[in-house]
Amino acid sequence: MNIIDDKQKIAPFFWVDHDGGSASLCLNVGAYKHELFDTRSDEGFEGNGYDWYSLAIVFLEEKMPELKGIVNFDPEADMFCAYSSDKKALEKFAISFKNTCEDDSTIKDLFSRAELD
């Protein structure tokens, strides 16, 4: 059973529990927040999993530095993935990252400092 009781809190991200006690926060990229990545398409941003990773790194460093080294990332072209063996820390990251993504001015500001992977 995952620890996020209301899946809508993090949708369209989704939670995956793994054997051994770790968990992942994932997003099938392409539709969600695509307009954000379009603002820097001339620099090469496409909204793929690596671009989401670049955004998540800025978010983690600036908004949740206490989770650096606890929440890790494994992006792919078509999927963003954050993972941790500390489910409570990942849940905290998941909810805060999703809420920040819904705050257009804050997420645009963070994205302005994201670097292509």
ABEGO torsion letter per residue (X at the ends): XBABABAAAAOABBBBBBBGGBBBBBBBBGABGAAAAAAAAAAGBAGBAAAAAAAAAAAAAAABAAABGABBBBBBAABBBBBBABAAAAAAAAAAAAAAAABAAAAAAAAAABBBX
